[in-house]
Amino acid sequence: MTDINERVVEEWTSSTTARARVKEVLRETTEHETAAGIAERARASEPTTRKYLEEFVEEGFAVSERKGRTTRYKRDEGRLVDRRIEELRSTHSRRDLLEGIREMTESIDEFRDRYGVESPEDLALELEPGDEGWADVGRWRSTRRNLAIAKAALRVDEAHRLAEA
């Protein structure tokens, strides 16, 4: 009997194209990685993976960097942010965005008051390994990022409304 993970991988490779698997792996790649590493995770050959990665760079889905003779790839974070801004703008009312911004601002103020520091980075400098505050470092960073995206969505929405007027 085969391992459950092996069966899932086998089903994944038989039900998807190499291009789809490379894109799926790339979508989860937040640190630059070689084509060989992505190929292994995508269960695709390295030449095929390299071809698709170059296509994804041209399409703006990925970015690449060269270090010596090695090219490494990762997803394009800027494109993800742009997508999220547009998604928020098109699925939430101005009132919803403002309410979310208010709630996230309050949450960040609570972190500042609770820990007596101005940023999650400042908090991280004060924590010892195993301190309970480490979870709040991640939550604070996520809230700060989401707040910036919500504010951007509000500004983009305003620009669209002004352009249409």
Secondary structure, 3 states (H helix, E strand, C coil): CCCHHHHHHHHHHHHCCHHHHHHHHHHCCCCCEEHHHHHHHHCCCHHHHHHHHHHHHHHCCEEEEEECCEEEEEECHHHHHHHHHHHHHHHCCHHHHHHHHHHHHHHHHHHHHHHCCCCHHHHHHHCCCCCCCHHHHHHHHHHHHHHHHHHHHHHHHHHHHHHHC
